[in-house]
Every structure is written in structure tokens, then in C-alpha cells.
Amino acid sequence: MSDFFKNKVIAITGGSDGIGKALIETLIPMGAKIATCARNQDKLQDLQINYSKESLLCMVADVSNYNDCKLFIELAIQNFGGIDILINNAGISMRSLLVDADVEVIKKVMEINFFGTVYCTKLALTSIIQRKGTIVGVSSIAGYRGLPGRSGYSASKFALNGWLEAVRTELMEDQVNVMWVCPSFTKSNIRNAALNAKAEAQGESPLDESSLMSSNECAKHILKAIEKRKRTLVLTARGKQTVWINKLFPAWADKLTRKFFYKNGKLVK
């Protein structure tokens, strides 16, 4: 990869784990300056130990809280002089049928996945416009195809994709690139932290994590797409297949999705 990211200031939400952490570990050796936030203080401290404060700034924050987002973006700008790239990576999933789920589950997922992106993007926008930078939303295949047991998660990602598309159109003449990336299932903590019907972390993954794309590989694809100023990035052959089948043959997609997630009439994934 070129020196595109050298001395770029990049704000990454949800940097303590998974794709966010992989992005940081890939970017800092390239000479980037990173500001990141997450809710887990211990994981952020473990991350900070490996890097100087000149290259990495860590802050405990919950992106569903506007004031936390405001402090994070202000701290990043004060510390590094501005923001070139914002990667809205923080997110949470859920696993519960609608009939069983408290409404609070869907509300919490929307607050983190959608409004967290809205808050950070709005707060960083002036700096990004000045630098003709890039805004990234880490979305999901669930933003193209609604997934059973994950209705709130799908809703948040559909909302994210539509909102970023509108913002992209607004900012075209400002030479700001807005893109959304849609990994398929990726090795990360998101399924263990996914909310159950009572809005509590389920603490386990229903999938075989060993067969999934690694966070490091996913991070490399995202960075290549940022450098090329792509509009969208859909990862994995299965992910691309899902998007196109759902677009061209939606009734068939319903049946295939049901078959993938259900066994003997019960949600298994």
C-alpha cells in the first residue's frame, strides 16, 4: 500500500476490539495518527501501552451519548489539529425474534449503530470538509437484506446506508468522499456482545467463528477502498451474492435466508 495514510489524522470509533482494533494496528505502522474511542477502559489501556501518545489517542466513550461524541471529536481535533478520515466503526448487534424482544433492544441498537454515526459525523464535518477528507460507515449485509432475529440490527444498518447516501450526495461538490462498507460475517466480539431479548449481552456466538474472515483481512480491504475513494464496499462472495439475489429475486432471497437461519422451525443462527 502507498504512503496515502502517512500523517493522516483518522478518528475511529469502537477501536478496542475487532475491525476497529485491526484498523489501528494496520494504520499506525503506515504513519497515521489515530484517535479512537470505546466503552471498555481496560481494553483501551491495553491498546495504548503499545503506542505513543503522538500516534494514538484513546478515550472512553459511548457513541450513543452525544456529549461523549462531542468530547471525543473535540479532543481529536485539539490533539492532532483536525480530522482527515472518520471511520464510524462502533456498533452492536442483537439476536432475538421480534415476538420475544423488548422494544428497548431495538432502541439501544439504533442509538449506537445509527445515531452514534450521526453524532460523530456531524461533529467532525467542518474539519473533514476543510481537509476534503473521507467519512466511512461500517455497515453490514444486514443493511441490504433484513435478517431474522436481527430486525433491530438490520433496521440500523438500512438507516445508516440511506443516511450516508444522502450525505454523500450533499457533499459531492465539497470533494468529501462518503462510503459505507459491508463486511459479511467477520471474526469479532460483536456476536458475543450482541443483545438478547432483554437487552443484555448474550455472551456467545451462534456461528463457527473459525470459518469467518479475520478482522485484519477486513481492515485491509476497508483501507484499500478508502484510498481509492470508493462509494461502497461489499465483502465476500456470499455477501455480494446475497445483495444481488435480494435485489433481483427478493422472494427467493426470503426462502434462502430463512433456510440459512432456521432449523426445524427454530432460529439457530
C-alpha positions as CSV (number, residue, x, y, z in Angstrom):
1,M,0.0,0.0,0.0
2,S,1.2,3.5,-0.7
3,D,2.0,6.3,1.8
4,F,-1.5,7.6,1.4
5,F,-2.2,7.3,5.1
6,K,1.1,8.9,6.3
7,N,0.4,11.8,8.6
8,K,-3.4,11.5,8.0
9,V,-5.5,12.0,11.2
10,I,-8.0,9.3,11.5
11,A,-10.8,9.1,14.1
12,I,-12.1,5.6,14.6
13,T,-15.0,4.7,16.9
14,G,-15.0,1.3,18.5
15,G,-11.3,0.8,18.4
16,S,-10.8,-1.5,21.3
17,D,-11.7,-4.7,19.5
18,G,-12.4,-6.4,16.2
19,I,-12.3,-4.4,13.0
20,G,-11.6,-1.1,14.8
21,K,-8.5,-2.5,16.6
22,A,-7.3,-4.2,13.4
23,L,-7.6,-0.8,11.6
24,I,-5.5,0.9,14.2
25,E,-2.8,-1.9,14.2
26,T,-2.6,-1.6,10.4
27,L,-2.6,2.2,10.2
28,I,-0.1,3.2,12.8
29,P,2.8,1.5,11.1
30,M,1.8,3.4,8.0
31,G,2.4,6.7,9.8
32,A,-1.2,7.6,10.5
33,K,-2.3,9.5,13.7
34,I,-5.2,7.9,15.3
35,A,-7.9,9.0,17.8
36,T,-10.1,6.2,19.0
37,C,-12.9,5.7,21.5
38,A,-14.6,2.7,23.0
39,R,-16.6,1.8,26.1
40,N,-14.1,-0.7,27.6
41,Q,-11.4,1.2,29.5
42,D,-9.2,-1.8,30.2
43,K,-9.0,-2.8,26.5
44,L,-8.2,0.8,25.6
45,Q,-5.4,0.9,28.2
46,D,-4.0,-2.4,26.8
47,L,-4.1,-0.8,23.3
48,Q,-2.4,2.5,24.4
49,I,0.5,0.6,26.0
50,N,1.7,-0.5,22.6
51,Y,1.8,3.0,21.0
52,S,3.0,6.5,21.8
53,K,0.5,9.3,22.5
54,E,1.9,11.1,19.5
55,S,0.4,8.4,17.3
56,L,-2.6,7.2,19.3
57,L,-5.1,9.0,21.4
58,C,-7.6,6.8,23.3
59,M,-10.8,7.9,25.1
60,V,-13.5,6.1,26.9
61,A,-16.8,7.0,25.3
62,D,-20.3,5.6,24.4
63,V,-21.2,6.8,20.9
64,S,-24.9,6.7,21.8
65,N,-24.2,9.6,24.1
66,Y,-24.0,12.9,22.2
67,N,-21.8,14.6,24.8
68,D,-19.3,11.7,24.7
69,C,-19.1,12.0,20.9
70,K,-18.6,15.8,21.2
71,L,-15.7,15.4,23.7
72,F,-14.1,12.7,21.5
73,I,-14.2,14.7,18.3
74,E,-13.1,17.9,20.1
75,L,-10.2,16.0,21.7
76,A,-9.1,14.5,18.4
77,I,-9.1,17.9,16.7
78,Q,-7.3,19.7,19.6
79,N,-4.7,16.9,19.8
80,F,-4.0,16.5,16.1
81,G,-5.2,19.7,14.5
82,G,-8.1,18.3,12.5
83,I,-9.6,15.1,11.1
84,D,-8.9,13.7,7.6
85,I,-10.9,10.5,7.9
86,L,-13.7,9.4,10.2
87,I,-14.4,5.7,10.4
88,N,-17.7,5.1,12.2
89,N,-17.0,1.6,13.3
90,A,-18.6,1.3,16.7
91,G,-21.6,-1.0,16.6
92,I,-23.7,-3.6,18.4
93,S,-25.8,-6.5,17.2
94,M,-28.8,-8.3,18.6
95,R,-30.3,-11.8,18.5
96,S,-33.9,-12.2,19.3
97,L,-37.2,-12.7,17.5
98,L,-39.4,-9.6,17.5
99,V,-42.1,-11.5,19.3
100,D,-39.7,-12.0,22.3
101,A,-37.7,-8.8,22.2
102,D,-38.2,-5.8,24.4
103,V,-38.6,-2.6,22.4
104,E,-35.6,-1.3,24.4
105,V,-33.4,-3.8,22.4
106,I,-34.2,-2.1,19.1
107,K,-33.9,1.3,20.6
108,K,-30.4,0.6,22.0
109,V,-29.1,-0.8,18.8
110,M,-30.4,2.2,16.8
111,E,-28.8,4.6,19.3
112,I,-25.4,3.0,18.9
113,N,-25.3,2.0,15.3
114,F,-27.2,4.8,13.7
115,F,-27.2,7.8,16.0
116,G,-23.6,7.3,17.1
117,T,-22.6,7.7,13.4
118,V,-24.8,10.7,13.0
119,Y,-23.3,12.4,16.1
120,C,-19.7,11.8,15.2
121,T,-20.1,12.7,11.6
122,K,-22.0,15.9,12.3
123,L,-19.4,17.0,14.9
124,A,-16.4,16.2,12.7
125,L,-17.9,17.5,9.5
126,T,-16.4,21.0,9.4
127,S,-12.9,19.7,9.8
128,I,-13.4,16.9,7.2
129,I,-14.8,19.4,4.7
130,Q,-11.8,21.7,5.2
131,R,-9.5,18.8,4.5
132,K,-11.6,17.3,1.7
133,G,-11.5,14.1,3.6
134,T,-13.5,10.9,3.9
135,I,-16.4,9.7,6.0
136,V,-16.8,5.9,6.4
137,G,-19.7,4.0,7.9
138,V,-19.1,0.3,8.8
139,S,-22.4,-1.2,7.8
140,S,-23.4,-4.8,7.0
141,I,-25.0,-7.1,4.6
142,A,-27.9,-6.7,7.0
143,G,-28.2,-3.2,5.6
144,Y,-29.2,-4.6,2.2
145,R,-31.1,-7.7,3.4
146,G,-33.2,-7.9,6.6
147,L,-32.0,-10.8,8.7
148,P,-34.4,-12.8,11.1
149,G,-33.5,-12.5,14.7
150,R,-31.7,-9.3,14.0
151,S,-34.5,-6.9,13.0
152,G,-33.2,-4.0,15.0
153,Y,-29.7,-4.5,13.7
154,S,-31.0,-4.7,10.1
155,A,-33.0,-1.5,10.7
156,S,-30.0,0.4,12.0
157,K,-27.9,-0.6,9.0
158,F,-30.6,0.1,6.4
159,A,-30.9,3.6,8.1
160,L,-27.1,4.0,8.1
161,N,-26.8,3.2,4.4
162,G,-29.6,5.5,3.3
163,W,-28.3,8.4,5.5
164,L,-24.8,8.1,4.2
165,E,-26.0,8.0,0.6
166,A,-27.9,11.3,1.3
167,V,-24.9,12.9,2.9
168,R,-22.6,11.7,0.1
169,T,-24.8,13.5,-2.4
170,E,-24.8,16.6,-0.3
171,L,-21.0,16.7,-0.1
172,M,-20.1,15.8,-3.7
173,E,-19.1,19.4,-4.6
174,D,-17.1,19.7,-1.3
175,Q,-14.9,16.9,-2.6
176,V,-15.6,14.8,0.5
177,N,-15.9,11.1,-0.1
178,V,-18.6,9.3,1.8
179,M,-18.6,5.5,1.7
180,W,-20.1,2.6,3.5
181,V,-18.5,-0.8,3.8
182,C,-20.5,-4.0,4.3
183,P,-18.5,-6.9,5.7
184,S,-20.2,-10.3,5.8
185,F,-19.8,-12.3,9.0
186,T,-16.3,-11.4,10.4
187,K,-14.4,-12.7,13.4
188,S,-15.0,-10.2,16.1
189,N,-16.6,-9.8,19.5
190,I,-19.9,-8.3,18.1
191,R,-21.8,-11.6,18.3
192,N,-20.7,-12.2,21.9
193,A,-21.7,-8.7,22.8
194,A,-24.9,-8.9,20.8
195,L,-28.0,-8.1,22.8
196,N,-30.6,-10.7,23.7
197,A,-34.3,-10.2,24.1
198,K,-33.8,-8.4,27.4
199,A,-31.1,-6.0,26.0
200,E,-28.3,-7.9,27.8
201,A,-25.1,-9.3,26.2
202,Q,-25.8,-12.8,25.0
203,G,-22.1,-13.8,25.7
204,E,-21.8,-16.4,23.0
205,S,-21.7,-16.7,19.2
206,P,-24.1,-18.8,17.3
207,L,-21.7,-19.1,14.4
208,D,-18.5,-21.0,13.7
209,E,-16.1,-18.1,14.2
210,S,-13.1,-20.1,12.8
211,S,-14.6,-20.1,9.3
212,L,-15.1,-16.3,9.1
213,M,-13.0,-13.6,7.6
214,S,-10.4,-12.2,10.1
215,S,-10.7,-8.6,11.3
216,N,-7.2,-7.9,9.9
217,E,-8.2,-9.0,6.4
218,C,-11.4,-7.0,6.6
219,A,-9.4,-3.9,7.8
220,K,-7.0,-4.2,4.8
221,H,-10.0,-4.2,2.4
222,I,-11.5,-1.2,4.0
223,L,-8.3,0.8,3.8
224,K,-7.8,0.0,0.1
225,A,-11.4,1.2,-0.5
226,I,-10.7,4.4,1.4
227,E,-7.6,5.1,-0.6
228,K,-9.5,4.5,-3.9
229,R,-12.3,6.7,-2.6
230,K,-14.9,4.1,-3.4
231,R,-18.6,4.6,-2.9
232,T,-19.4,1.2,-1.4
233,L,-17.5,-2.0,-0.4
234,V,-19.3,-5.3,-0.1
235,L,-17.0,-8.0,1.1
236,T,-17.0,-11.8,0.5
237,A,-18.6,-13.7,-2.4
238,R,-21.5,-14.7,-0.2
239,G,-22.1,-11.1,0.7
240,K,-22.2,-10.0,-2.9
241,Q,-24.4,-12.9,-3.8
242,T,-26.8,-12.0,-1.1
243,V,-27.1,-8.4,-2.2
244,W,-27.8,-9.3,-5.8
245,I,-30.2,-12.1,-5.2
246,N,-32.1,-9.9,-2.8
247,K,-32.3,-7.2,-5.4
248,L,-33.2,-9.3,-8.4
249,F,-35.2,-12.2,-6.8
250,P,-36.5,-11.0,-3.4
251,A,-39.0,-13.8,-2.8
252,W,-36.2,-16.4,-3.4
253,A,-34.0,-14.5,-1.1
254,D,-36.6,-14.7,1.6
255,K,-36.6,-18.5,1.3
256,L,-32.8,-18.8,1.2
257,T,-32.4,-16.5,4.2
258,R,-35.0,-18.5,6.2
259,K,-33.2,-21.7,5.4
260,F,-29.8,-20.3,6.5
261,F,-31.0,-19.0,9.9
262,Y,-33.7,-21.6,10.8
263,K,-33.6,-25.3,11.5
264,N,-36.8,-27.3,12.3
265,G,-38.7,-24.0,12.6
266,K,-36.3,-22.6,15.2
267,L,-33.8,-19.8,14.9
268,V,-30.4,-21.3,15.1
269,K,-28.0,-18.6,13.9
